[in-house]
Amino acid sequence: MATLTNDMYKQIDRHLESIYENSVALAGKISQAGLDSKSQMRGFETLVNSTSRFSEIKNFIKNQAGKEGRQSSGWRQIAADMLTHLDAIESEAAKISNDDPEQLMAAKLRLARGWSKQVICHFLYSRPQER
């Protein structure tokens, strides 16, 4: 995987700071959708942090939303919002990387990991307060 420049890392950090409030709002929507299972979000976090492909993150969300059962209805409620956030991350990564394919992949994954950390941390933080 290509190495990002120091300037690219700074741009990624600035972008993550700029979307922090949106990430907090998304975490609230996740809670409202009934995804109260910590393991569901931890599974998502594990995937985001371990995958080498950005598309796998999107596919995970679609897969969860497409399953049958009680938990999938929650995923169906938030899947579109999560995918919209990921589409925005992909667009920002393209700007940061100047569309260099290797740097684009690295920027998308770094942004996705930072974003998911923001969302999941706030989701987990808010859970005890809601009960």
N, CA, C and O atoms as CSV, one atom per row, in Angstrom:
chain,resi,resn,atom,element,x,y,z
A,1,MET,N,N,0.846,-1.178,0.000
A,1,MET,CA,C,0.000,0.000,0.000
A,1,MET,C,C,0.891,1.241,0.000
A,1,MET,O,O,1.948,1.270,0.630
A,2,ALA,N,N,0.451,2.228,-0.698
A,2,ALA,CA,C,1.232,3.465,-0.836
A,2,ALA,C,C,1.299,4.211,0.488
A,2,ALA,O,O,0.413,4.115,1.337
A,3,THR,N,N,2.367,4.942,0.622
A,3,THR,CA,C,2.550,5.760,1.811
A,3,THR,C,C,1.890,7.110,1.607
A,3,THR,O,O,2.049,7.750,0.567
A,4,LEU,N,N,1.160,7.524,2.603
A,4,LEU,CA,C,0.564,8.852,2.575
A,4,LEU,C,C,1.604,9.863,3.031
A,4,LEU,O,O,2.481,9.541,3.832
A,5,THR,N,N,1.508,11.063,2.529
A,5,THR,CA,C,2.438,12.112,2.939
A,5,THR,C,C,1.971,12.728,4.249
A,5,THR,O,O,0.826,12.543,4.662
A,6,ASN,N,N,2.869,13.461,4.898
A,6,ASN,CA,C,2.491,14.149,6.138
A,6,ASN,C,C,1.329,15.107,5.905
A,6,ASN,O,O,0.439,15.228,6.746
A,7,ASP,N,N,1.342,15.784,4.764
A,7,ASP,CA,C,0.242,16.693,4.441
A,7,ASP,C,C,-1.079,15.929,4.316
A,7,ASP,O,O,-2.122,16.420,4.750
A,8,MET,N,N,-1.040,14.754,3.736
A,8,MET,CA,C,-2.255,13.939,3.600
A,8,MET,C,C,-2.780,13.506,4.963
A,8,MET,O,O,-3.988,13.531,5.201
A,9,TYR,N,N,-1.882,13.111,5.857
A,9,TYR,CA,C,-2.302,12.750,7.213
A,9,TYR,C,C,-2.977,13.943,7.902
A,9,TYR,O,O,-3.985,13.778,8.589
A,10,LYS,N,N,-2.425,15.119,7.719
A,10,LYS,CA,C,-3.019,16.319,8.311
A,10,LYS,C,C,-4.398,16.595,7.726
A,10,LYS,O,O,-5.326,16.949,8.453
A,11,GLN,N,N,-4.530,16.433,6.416
A,11,GLN,CA,C,-5.833,16.645,5.779
A,11,GLN,C,C,-6.860,15.628,6.283
A,11,GLN,O,O,-8.020,15.972,6.508
A,12,ILE,N,N,-6.437,14.402,6.457
A,12,ILE,CA,C,-7.326,13.362,6.986
A,12,ILE,C,C,-7.770,13.727,8.391
A,12,ILE,O,O,-8.957,13.639,8.706
A,13,ASP,N,N,-6.835,14.134,9.240
A,13,ASP,CA,C,-7.183,14.517,10.608
A,13,ASP,C,C,-8.127,15.715,10.634
A,13,ASP,O,O,-9.073,15.745,11.420
A,14,ARG,N,N,-7.872,16.697,9.777
A,14,ARG,CA,C,-8.764,17.865,9.712
A,14,ARG,C,C,-10.170,17.447,9.283
A,14,ARG,O,O,-11.165,17.930,9.824
A,15,HIS,N,N,-10.238,16.561,8.325
A,15,HIS,CA,C,-11.551,16.119,7.865
A,15,HIS,C,C,-12.289,15.351,8.961
A,15,HIS,O,O,-13.485,15.552,9.168
A,16,LEU,N,N,-11.582,14.485,9.651
A,16,LEU,CA,C,-12.220,13.736,10.733
A,16,LEU,C,C,-12.739,14.670,11.825
A,16,LEU,O,O,-13.810,14.441,12.387
A,17,GLU,N,N,-11.987,15.708,12.120
A,17,GLU,CA,C,-12.462,16.696,13.100
A,17,GLU,C,C,-13.703,17.421,12.576
A,17,GLU,O,O,-14.621,17.721,13.339
A,18,SER,N,N,-13.725,17.698,11.278
A,18,SER,CA,C,-14.854,18.438,10.714
A,18,SER,C,C,-16.137,17.610,10.669
A,18,SER,O,O,-17.228,18.181,10.636
A,19,ILE,N,N,-16.036,16.288,10.666
A,19,ILE,CA,C,-17.238,15.452,10.630
A,19,ILE,C,C,-17.576,14.841,11.989
A,19,ILE,O,O,-18.455,13.985,12.089
A,20,TYR,N,N,-16.881,15.279,13.022
A,20,TYR,CA,C,-17.099,14.696,14.353
A,20,TYR,C,C,-18.563,14.790,14.788
A,20,TYR,O,O,-19.137,13.800,15.240
A,21,GLU,N,N,-19.161,15.958,14.657
A,21,GLU,CA,C,-20.554,16.131,15.091
A,21,GLU,C,C,-21.495,15.238,14.292
A,21,GLU,O,O,-22.460,14.706,14.841
A,22,ASN,N,N,-21.224,15.071,13.003
A,22,ASN,CA,C,-22.041,14.161,12.189
A,22,ASN,C,C,-21.895,12.720,12.665
A,22,ASN,O,O,-22.855,11.950,12.634
A,23,SER,N,N,-20.698,12.361,13.101
A,23,SER,CA,C,-20.458,11.013,13.618
A,23,SER,C,C,-21.228,10.791,14.916
A,23,SER,O,O,-21.787,9.717,15.141
A,24,VAL,N,N,-21.252,11.809,15.763
A,24,VAL,CA,C,-22.000,11.729,17.022
A,24,VAL,C,C,-23.492,11.569,16.718
A,24,VAL,O,O,-24.177,10.766,17.351
A,25,ALA,N,N,-23.988,12.335,15.751
A,25,ALA,CA,C,-25.398,12.245,15.369
A,25,ALA,C,C,-25.725,10.852,14.823
A,25,ALA,O,O,-26.780,10.295,15.125
A,26,LEU,N,N,-24.825,10.298,14.029
A,26,LEU,CA,C,-25.045,8.953,13.498
A,26,LEU,C,C,-25.084,7.923,14.615
A,26,LEU,O,O,-25.898,7.001,14.577
A,27,ALA,N,N,-24.227,8.066,15.591
A,27,ALA,CA,C,-24.231,7.145,16.732
A,27,ALA,C,C,-25.581,7.195,17.444
A,27,ALA,O,O,-26.089,6.164,17.884
A,28,GLY,N,N,-26.157,8.378,17.555
A,28,GLY,CA,C,-27.492,8.506,18.148
A,28,GLY,C,C,-28.543,7.787,17.324
A,28,GLY,O,O,-29.436,7.143,17.874
A,29,LYS,N,N,-28.441,7.893,16.016
A,29,LYS,CA,C,-29.388,7.199,15.133
A,29,LYS,C,C,-29.249,5.684,15.272
A,29,LYS,O,O,-30.238,4.952,15.222
A,30,ILE,N,N,-28.023,5.231,15.445
A,30,ILE,CA,C,-27.790,3.796,15.615
A,30,ILE,C,C,-28.483,3.316,16.884
A,30,ILE,O,O,-29.123,2.265,16.886
A,31,SER,N,N,-28.357,4.078,17.951
A,31,SER,CA,C,-29.029,3.724,19.203
A,31,SER,C,C,-30.544,3.731,19.028
A,31,SER,O,O,-31.231,2.817,19.482
A,32,GLN,N,N,-31.055,4.758,18.373
A,32,GLN,CA,C,-32.503,4.868,18.156
A,32,GLN,C,C,-33.038,3.749,17.268
A,32,GLN,O,O,-34.196,3.351,17.392
A,33,ALA,N,N,-32.194,3.247,16.375
A,33,ALA,CA,C,-32.613,2.166,15.474
A,33,ALA,C,C,-32.729,0.833,16.201
A,33,ALA,O,O,-33.189,-0.155,15.630
A,34,GLY,N,N,-32.316,0.809,17.444
A,34,GLY,CA,C,-32.434,-0.414,18.223
A,34,GLY,C,C,-31.230,-1.323,18.153
A,34,GLY,O,O,-31.289,-2.467,18.605
A,35,LEU,N,N,-30.154,-0.840,17.602
A,35,LEU,CA,C,-28.935,-1.649,17.588
A,35,LEU,C,C,-28.253,-1.484,18.939
A,35,LEU,O,O,-27.230,-0.810,19.063
A,36,ASP,N,N,-28.834,-2.103,19.928
A,36,ASP,CA,C,-28.294,-1.949,21.272
A,36,ASP,C,C,-27.294,-3.043,21.623
A,36,ASP,O,O,-26.788,-3.097,22.744
A,37,SER,N,N,-27.018,-3.899,20.670
A,37,SER,CA,C,-26.062,-4.963,20.910
A,37,SER,C,C,-24.644,-4.447,20.709
A,37,SER,O,O,-24.250,-4.066,19.607
A,38,LYS,N,N,-23.902,-4.447,21.785
A,38,LYS,CA,C,-22.516,-4.012,21.714
A,38,LYS,C,C,-21.728,-4.884,20.740
A,38,LYS,O,O,-20.833,-4.395,20.051
A,39,SER,N,N,-22.056,-6.163,20.682
A,39,SER,CA,C,-21.305,-7.065,19.811
A,39,SER,C,C,-21.517,-6.737,18.333
A,39,SER,O,O,-20.617,-6.954,17.522
A,40,GLN,N,N,-22.690,-6.221,17.973
A,40,GLN,CA,C,-22.932,-5.828,16.586
A,40,GLN,C,C,-21.955,-4.728,16.173
A,40,GLN,O,O,-21.353,-4.797,15.101
A,41,MET,N,N,-21.802,-3.733,17.009
A,41,MET,CA,C,-20.919,-2.613,16.686
A,41,MET,C,C,-19.452,-3.007,16.800
A,41,MET,O,O,-18.616,-2.523,16.036
A,42,ARG,N,N,-19.137,-3.877,17.743
A,42,ARG,CA,C,-17.759,-4.354,17.865
A,42,ARG,C,C,-17.366,-5.184,16.639
A,42,ARG,O,O,-16.222,-5.123,16.190
A,43,GLY,N,N,-18.306,-5.954,16.101
A,43,GLY,CA,C,-18.047,-6.708,14.881
A,43,GLY,C,C,-17.760,-5.778,13.710
A,43,GLY,O,O,-16.867,-6.030,12.901
A,44,PHE,N,N,-18.531,-4.704,13.635
A,44,PHE,CA,C,-18.306,-3.709,12.590
A,44,PHE,C,C,-16.932,-3.069,12.764
A,44,PHE,O,O,-16.180,-2.912,11.802
A,45,GLU,N,N,-16.618,-2.705,13.993
A,45,GLU,CA,C,-15.322,-2.082,14.287
A,45,GLU,C,C,-14.165,-3.012,13.910
A,45,GLU,O,O,-13.179,-2.573,13.319
A,46,THR,N,N,-14.289,-4.271,14.247
A,46,THR,CA,C,-13.245,-5.243,13.922
A,46,THR,C,C,-13.041,-5.337,12.414
A,46,THR,O,O,-11.910,-5.362,11.929
A,47,LEU,N,N,-14.150,-5.388,11.682
A,47,LEU,CA,C,-14.033,-5.453,10.226
A,47,LEU,C,C,-13.337,-4.223,9.669
A,47,LEU,O,O,-12.418,-4.340,8.858
A,48,VAL,N,N,-13.769,-3.047,10.097
A,48,VAL,CA,C,-13.193,-1.801,9.580
A,48,VAL,C,C,-11.693,-1.744,9.848
A,48,VAL,O,O,-10.923,-1.299,8.997
A,49,ASN,N,N,-11.284,-2.191,11.018
A,49,ASN,CA,C,-9.871,-2.118,11.388
A,49,ASN,C,C,-9.020,-3.229,10.784
A,49,ASN,O,O,-7.794,-3.121,10.764
A,50,SER,N,N,-9.639,-4.277,10.299
A,50,SER,CA,C,-8.842,-5.391,9.791
A,50,SER,C,C,-8.867,-5.536,8.271
A,50,SER,O,O,-8.011,-6.214,7.703
A,51,THR,N,N,-9.823,-4.918,7.619
A,51,THR,CA,C,-9.929,-5.110,6.176
A,51,THR,C,C,-8.861,-4.334,5.423
A,51,THR,O,O,-8.341,-3.324,5.898
A,52,SER,N,N,-8.553,-4.832,4.244
A,52,SER,CA,C,-7.625,-4.116,3.368
A,52,SER,C,C,-8.370,-3.481,2.197
A,52,SER,O,O,-7.762,-2.858,1.327
A,53,ARG,N,N,-9.707,-3.647,2.183
A,53,ARG,CA,C,-10.509,-3.096,1.094
A,53,ARG,C,C,-11.670,-2.264,1.633
A,53,ARG,O,O,-12.442,-2.732,2.471
A,54,PHE,N,N,-11.787,-1.050,1.154
A,54,PHE,CA,C,-12.858,-0.136,1.551
A,54,PHE,C,C,-14.228,-0.705,1.184
A,54,PHE,O,O,-15.183,-0.567,1.948
A,55,SER,N,N,-14.323,-1.337,0.029
A,55,SER,CA,C,-15.610,-1.885,-0.422
A,55,SER,C,C,-16.146,-2.941,0.537
A,55,SER,O,O,-17.358,-3.141,0.621
A,56,GLU,N,N,-15.269,-3.611,1.253
A,56,GLU,CA,C,-15.698,-4.622,2.209
A,56,GLU,C,C,-16.496,-3.997,3.354
A,56,GLU,O,O,-17.391,-4.637,3.906
A,57,ILE,N,N,-16.181,-2.767,3.708
A,57,ILE,CA,C,-16.915,-2.065,4.759
A,57,ILE,C,C,-18.352,-1.812,4.300
A,57,ILE,O,O,-19.307,-2.065,5.034
A,58,LYS,N,N,-18.481,-1.313,3.084
A,58,LYS,CA,C,-19.825,-1.079,2.538
A,58,LYS,C,C,-20.598,-2.388,2.420
A,58,LYS,O,O,-21.781,-2.449,2.754
A,59,ASN,N,N,-19.930,-3.426,1.948
A,59,ASN,CA,C,-20.598,-4.719,1.787
A,59,ASN,C,C,-21.052,-5.291,3.129
A,59,ASN,O,O,-22.096,-5.940,3.196
A,60,PHE,N,N,-20.298,-5.065,4.184
A,60,PHE,CA,C,-20.686,-5.537,5.512
A,60,PHE,C,C,-22.006,-4.897,5.932
A,60,PHE,O,O,-22.909,-5.578,6.419
A,61,ILE,N,N,-22.110,-3.592,5.740
A,61,ILE,CA,C,-23.333,-2.872,6.116
A,61,ILE,C,C,-24.522,-3.398,5.310
A,61,ILE,O,O,-25.590,-3.655,5.865
A,62,LYS,N,N,-24.331,-3.554,4.006
A,62,LYS,CA,C,-25.405,-4.065,3.153
A,62,LYS,C,C,-25.799,-5.479,3.559
A,62,LYS,O,O,-26.982,-5.821,3.570
A,63,ASN,N,N,-24.819,-6.291,3.889
A,63,ASN,CA,C,-25.085,-7.661,4.317
A,63,ASN,C,C,-25.900,-7.681,5.609
A,63,ASN,O,O,-26.866,-8.435,5.725
A,64,GLN,N,N,-25.513,-6.860,6.572
A,64,GLN,CA,C,-26.238,-6.817,7.845
A,64,GLN,C,C,-27.676,-6.351,7.628
A,64,GLN,O,O,-28.605,-6.886,8.233
A,65,ALA,N,N,-27.854,-5.361,6.769
A,65,ALA,CA,C,-29.193,-4.830,6.510
A,65,ALA,C,C,-30.049,-5.831,5.734
A,65,ALA,O,O,-31.276,-5.801,5.829
A,66,GLY,N,N,-29.420,-6.701,4.981
A,66,GLY,CA,C,-30.157,-7.657,4.170
A,66,GLY,C,C,-30.518,-8.944,4.884
A,66,GLY,O,O,-31.259,-9.761,4.337
A,67,LYS,N,N,-30.021,-9.142,6.071
A,67,LYS,CA,C,-30.332,-10.363,6.817
A,67,LYS,C,C,-31.761,-10.325,7.341
A,67,LYS,O,O,-32.396,-9.272,7.399
A,68,GLU,N,N,-32.237,-11.477,7.711
A,68,GLU,CA,C,-33.552,-11.566,8.337
A,68,GLU,C,C,-33.366,-11.586,9.846
A,68,GLU,O,O,-32.333,-12.027,10.350
A,69,GLY,N,N,-34.363,-11.110,10.553
A,69,GLY,CA,C,-34.308,-11.139,12.004
A,69,GLY,C,C,-34.414,-9.749,12.606
A,69,GLY,O,O,-34.410,-8.739,11.903
A,70,ARG,N,N,-34.509,-9.729,13.925
A,70,ARG,CA,C,-34.724,-8.488,14.667
A,70,ARG,C,C,-33.579,-7.500,14.491
A,70,ARG,O,O,-33.830,-6.317,14.260
A,71,GLN,N,N,-32.341,-7.944,14.591
A,71,GLN,CA,C,-31.196,-7.038,14.491
A,71,GLN,C,C,-31.087,-6.410,13.106
A,71,GLN,O,O,-30.648,-5.267,12.978
A,72,SER,N,N,-31.483,-7.144,12.070
A,72,SER,CA,C,-31.344,-6.600,10.721
A,72,SER,C,C,-32.272,-5.420,10.484
A,72,SER,O,O,-31.958,-4.549,9.673
A,73,SER,N,N,-33.410,-5.370,11.171
A,73,SER,CA,C,-34.298,-4.217,10.976
A,73,SER,C,C,-33.612,-2.942,11.446
A,73,SER,O,O,-33.809,-1.886,10.846
A,74,GLY,N,N,-32.828,-3.015,12.485
A,74,GLY,CA,C,-32.045,-1.865,12.929
A,74,GLY,C,C,-31.014,-1.462,11.887
A,74,GLY,O,O,-30.834,-0.280,11.594
A,75,TRP,N,N,-30.346,-2.458,11.337
A,75,TRP,CA,C,-29.359,-2.176,10.290
A,75,TRP,C,C,-30.025,-1.539,9.074
A,75,TRP,O,O,-29.463,-0.633,8.458
A,76,ARG,N,N,-31.228,-2.016,8.727
A,76,ARG,CA,C,-31.933,-1.438,7.583
A,76,ARG,C,C,-32.258,0.035,7.831
A,76,ARG,O,O,-32.264,0.832,6.894
A,77,GLN,N,N,-32.525,0.396,9.070
A,77,GLN,CA,C,-32.842,1.789,9.396
A,77,GLN,C,C,-31.638,2.711,9.252
A,77,GLN,O,O,-31.794,3.884,8.914
A,78,ILE,N,N,-30.464,2.200,9.499
A,78,ILE,CA,C,-29.276,3.069,9.496
A,78,ILE,C,C,-28.335,2.847,8.322
A,78,ILE,O,O,-27.408,3.629,8.115
A,79,ALA,N,N,-28.565,1.786,7.552
A,79,ALA,CA,C,-27.640,1.452,6.456
A,79,ALA,C,C,-27.472,2.602,5.482
A,79,ALA,O,O,-26.348,2.924,5.098
A,80,ALA,N,N,-28.566,3.225,5.076
A,80,ALA,CA,C,-28.466,4.318,4.090
A,80,ALA,C,C,-27.625,5.465,4.635
A,80,ALA,O,O,-26.802,6.026,3.911
A,81,ASP,N,N,-27.824,5.825,5.913
A,81,ASP,CA,C,-27.021,6.900,6.515
A,81,ASP,C,C,-25.550,6.523,6.579
A,81,ASP,O,O,-24.681,7.338,6.270
A,82,MET,N,N,-25.273,5.290,6.978
A,82,MET,CA,C,-23.881,4.854,7.071
A,82,MET,C,C,-23.222,4.857,5.690
A,82,MET,O,O,-22.079,5.289,5.543
A,83,LEU,N,N,-23.945,4.375,4.686
A,83,LEU,CA,C,-23.390,4.341,3.331
A,83,LEU,C,C,-23.194,5.750,2.782
A,83,LEU,O,O,-22.249,5.995,2.033
A,84,THR,N,N,-24.072,6.672,3.143
A,84,THR,CA,C,-23.898,8.069,2.732
A,84,THR,C,C,-22.629,8.648,3.340
A,84,THR,O,O,-21.880,9.353,2.664
A,85,HIS,N,N,-22.384,8.354,4.616
A,85,HIS,CA,C,-21.154,8.810,5.271
A,85,HIS,C,C,-19.931,8.227,4.566
A,85,HIS,O,O,-18.945,8.927,4.336
A,86,LEU,N,N,-20.002,6.954,4.229
A,86,LEU,CA,C,-18.873,6.309,3.553
A,86,LEU,C,C,-18.661,6.860,2.146
A,86,LEU,O,O,-17.524,6.976,1.691
A,87,ASP,N,N,-19.742,7.199,1.460
A,87,ASP,CA,C,-19.599,7.831,0.139
A,87,ASP,C,C,-18.881,9.179,0.263
A,87,ASP,O,O,-18.026,9.514,-0.557
A,88,ALA,N,N,-19.237,9.944,1.295
A,88,ALA,CA,C,-18.579,11.239,1.527
A,88,ALA,C,C,-17.104,11.038,1.861
A,88,ALA,O,O,-16.256,11.812,1.418
A,89,ILE,N,N,-16.797,10.012,2.634
A,89,ILE,CA,C,-15.409,9.686,2.969
A,89,ILE,C,C,-14.636,9.339,1.697
A,89,ILE,O,O,-13.491,9.755,1.523
A,90,GLU,N,N,-15.264,8.587,0.829
A,90,GLU,CA,C,-14.616,8.203,-0.423
A,90,GLU,C,C,-14.320,9.439,-1.280
A,90,GLU,O,O,-13.253,9.534,-1.886
A,91,SER,N,N,-15.250,10.368,-1.329
A,91,SER,CA,C,-15.040,11.608,-2.095
A,91,SER,C,C,-13.906,12.433,-1.507
A,91,SER,O,O,-13.078,12.973,-2.241
A,92,GLU,N,N,-13.871,12.530,-0.189
A,92,GLU,CA,C,-12.815,13.297,0.472
A,92,GLU,C,C,-11.458,12.634,0.242
A,92,GLU,O,O,-10.460,13.318,0.016
A,93,ALA,N,N,-11.422,11.316,0.299
A,93,ALA,CA,C,-10.169,10.588,0.054
A,93,ALA,C,C,-9.656,10.849,-1.359
A,93,ALA,O,O,-8.448,10.948,-1.574
A,94,ALA,N,N,-10.560,10.958,-2.311
A,94,ALA,CA,C,-10.148,11.235,-3.698
A,94,ALA,C,C,-9.492,12.607,-3.793
A,94,ALA,O,O,-8.507,12.779,-4.511
A,95,LYS,N,N,-10.031,13.575,-3.077
A,95,LYS,CA,C,-9.437,14.922,-3.071
A,95,LYS,C,C,-8.057,14.897,-2.419
A,95,LYS,O,O,-7.099,15.468,-2.938
A,96,ILE,N,N,-7.977,14.233,-1.287
A,96,ILE,CA,C,-6.728,14.192,-0.529
A,96,ILE,C,C,-5.625,13.496,-1.321
A,96,ILE,O,O,-4.474,13.933,-1.309
A,97,SER,N,N,-5.974,12.428,-2.000
A,97,SER,CA,C,-4.976,11.622,-2.707
A,97,SER,C,C,-4.722,12.083,-4.125
A,97,SER,O,O,-3.875,11.517,-4.816
A,98,ASN,N,N,-5.436,13.094,-4.568
A,98,ASN,CA,C,-5.347,13.542,-5.966
A,98,ASN,C,C,-5.583,12.380,-6.923
A,98,ASN,O,O,-4.980,12.309,-7.995
A,99,ASP,N,N,-6.459,11.480,-6.525
A,99,ASP,CA,C,-6.861,10.314,-7.316
A,99,ASP,C,C,-5.732,9.339,-7.642
A,99,ASP,O,O,-5.879,8.517,-8.547
A,100,ASP,N,N,-4.608,9.410,-6.926
A,100,ASP,CA,C,-3.574,8.388,-7.075
A,100,ASP,C,C,-4.162,7.085,-6.506
A,100,ASP,O,O,-4.529,7.049,-5.332
A,101,PRO,N,N,-4.258,6.022,-7.308
A,101,PRO,CA,C,-4.956,4.807,-6.869
A,101,PRO,C,C,-4.423,4.204,-5.567
A,101,PRO,O,O,-5.209,3.785,-4.717
A,102,GLU,N,N,-3.128,4.157,-5.405
A,102,GLU,CA,C,-2.549,3.567,-4.186
A,102,GLU,C,C,-2.831,4.431,-2.963
A,102,GLU,O,O,-3.222,3.929,-1.910
A,103,GLN,N,N,-2.628,5.727,-3.115
A,103,GLN,CA,C,-2.875,6.630,-1.994
A,103,GLN,C,C,-4.365,6.764,-1.713
A,103,GLN,O,O,-4.764,6.986,-0.570
A,104,LEU,N,N,-5.182,6.631,-2.740
A,104,LEU,CA,C,-6.626,6.689,-2.560
A,104,LEU,C,C,-7.097,5.576,-1.633
A,104,LEU,O,O,-7.880,5.818,-0.715
A,105,MET,N,N,-6.624,4.370,-1.872
A,105,MET,CA,C,-7.007,3.241,-1.019
A,105,MET,C,C,-6.561,3.470,0.423
A,105,MET,O,O,-7.324,3.229,1.359
A,106,ALA,N,N,-5.349,3.928,0.597
A,106,ALA,CA,C,-4.834,4.177,1.944
A,106,ALA,C,C,-5.624,5.289,2.637
A,106,ALA,O,O,-5.936,5.177,3.822
A,107,ALA,N,N,-5.946,6.345,1.918
A,107,ALA,CA,C,-6.698,7.462,2.499
A,107,ALA,C,C,-8.116,7.037,2.854
A,107,ALA,O,O,-8.626,7.410,3.911
A,108,LYS,N,N,-8.762,6.258,1.983
A,108,LYS,CA,C,-10.126,5.795,2.273
A,108,LYS,C,C,-10.156,4.951,3.539
A,108,LYS,O,O,-11.028,5.130,4.389
A,109,LEU,N,N,-9.214,4.042,3.662
A,109,LEU,CA,C,-9.194,3.182,4.840
A,109,LEU,C,C,-8.889,3.972,6.111
A,109,LEU,O,O,-9.508,3.741,7.150
A,110,ARG,N,N,-7.942,4.899,6.032
A,110,ARG,CA,C,-7.609,5.698,7.222
A,110,ARG,C,C,-8.794,6.562,7.645
A,110,ARG,O,O,-9.093,6.668,8.835
A,111,LEU,N,N,-9.463,7.174,6.681
A,111,LEU,CA,C,-10.650,7.978,6.992
A,111,LEU,C,C,-11.769,7.101,7.561
A,111,LEU,O,O,-12.410,7.475,8.543
A,112,ALA,N,N,-12.002,5.949,6.955
A,112,ALA,CA,C,-13.060,5.054,7.425
A,112,ALA,C,C,-12.784,4.575,8.847
A,112,ALA,O,O,-13.698,4.476,9.665
A,113,ARG,N,N,-11.526,4.282,9.134
A,113,ARG,CA,C,-11.179,3.818,10.484
A,113,ARG,C,C,-11.359,4.931,11.509
A,113,ARG,O,O,-11.856,4.690,12.609
A,114,GLY,N,N,-10.964,6.130,11.158
A,114,GLY,CA,C,-11.160,7.256,12.068
A,114,GLY,C,C,-12.626,7.556,12.285
A,114,GLY,O,O,-13.055,7.807,13.411
A,115,TRP,N,N,-13.399,7.529,11.209
A,115,TRP,CA,C,-14.839,7.777,11.292
A,115,TRP,C,C,-15.524,6.710,12.144
A,115,TRP,O,O,-16.330,7.036,13.016
A,116,SER,N,N,-15.211,5.449,11.897
A,116,SER,CA,C,-15.873,4.376,12.650
A,116,SER,C,C,-15.527,4.454,14.134
A,116,SER,O,O,-16.364,4.155,14.985
A,117,LYS,N,N,-14.303,4.853,14.442
A,117,LYS,CA,C,-13.919,5.024,15.845
A,117,LYS,C,C,-14.783,6.078,16.517
A,117,LYS,O,O,-15.250,5.893,17.641
A,118,GLN,N,N,-14.989,7.189,15.814
A,118,GLN,CA,C,-15.820,8.267,16.346
A,118,GLN,C,C,-17.244,7.779,16.596
A,118,GLN,O,O,-17.813,8.026,17.659
A,119,VAL,N,N,-17.809,7.092,15.625
A,119,VAL,CA,C,-19.191,6.635,15.729
A,119,VAL,C,C,-19.332,5.598,16.843
A,119,VAL,O,O,-20.210,5.714,17.699
A,120,ILE,N,N,-18.475,4.598,16.828
A,120,ILE,CA,C,-18.598,3.498,17.782
A,120,ILE,C,C,-18.312,3.960,19.207
A,120,ILE,O,O,-19.006,3.555,20.140
A,121,CYS,N,N,-17.304,4.799,19.382
A,121,CYS,CA,C,-17.002,5.298,20.731
A,121,CYS,C,C,-18.200,6.055,21.306
A,121,CYS,O,O,-18.554,5.869,22.470
A,122,HIS,N,N,-18.814,6.898,20.498
A,122,HIS,CA,C,-19.959,7.645,21.012
A,122,HIS,C,C,-21.162,6.727,21.245
A,122,HIS,O,O,-21.897,6.900,22.217
A,123,PHE,N,N,-21.359,5.762,20.365
A,123,PHE,CA,C,-22.427,4.782,20.555
A,123,PHE,C,C,-22.256,4.059,21.892
A,123,PHE,O,O,-23.203,3.947,22.669
A,124,LEU,N,N,-21.052,3.575,22.150
A,124,LEU,CA,C,-20.798,2.843,23.396
A,124,LEU,C,C,-20.894,3.760,24.613
A,124,LEU,O,O,-21.376,3.350,25.669
A,125,TYR,N,N,-20.438,4.988,24.462
A,125,TYR,CA,C,-20.498,5.968,25.550
A,125,TYR,C,C,-21.936,6.289,25.921
A,125,TYR,O,O,-22.254,6.433,27.101
A,126,SER,N,N,-22.803,6.402,24.931
A,126,SER,CA,C,-24.182,6.814,25.188
A,126,SER,C,C,-25.060,5.679,25.704
A,126,SER,O,O,-26.093,5.945,26.320
A,127,ARG,N,N,-24.690,4.451,25.476
A,127,ARG,CA,C,-25.534,3.322,25.881
A,127,ARG,C,C,-25.874,3.309,27.365
A,127,ARG,O,O,-27.057,3.210,27.691
A,128,PRO,N,N,-24.919,3.402,28.285
A,128,PRO,CA,C,-25.281,3.362,29.699
A,128,PRO,C,C,-26.138,4.557,30.122
A,128,PRO,O,O,-26.947,4.447,31.044
A,129,GLN,N,N,-25.962,5.692,29.453
A,129,GLN,CA,C,-26.716,6.885,29.814
A,129,GLN,C,C,-28.181,6.768,29.411
A,129,GLN,O,O,-29.041,7.425,29.998
A,130,GLU,N,N,-28.470,5.936,28.412
A,130,GLU,CA,C,-29.831,5.798,27.923
A,130,GLU,C,C,-30.653,4.851,28.777
A,130,GLU,O,O,-31.882,4.880,28.723
A,131,ARG,N,N,-30.005,4.027,29.552
A,131,ARG,CA,C,-30.730,3.022,30.352
A,131,ARG,C,C,-31.046,3.523,31.723
A,131,ARG,O,O,-31.650,2.804,32.519
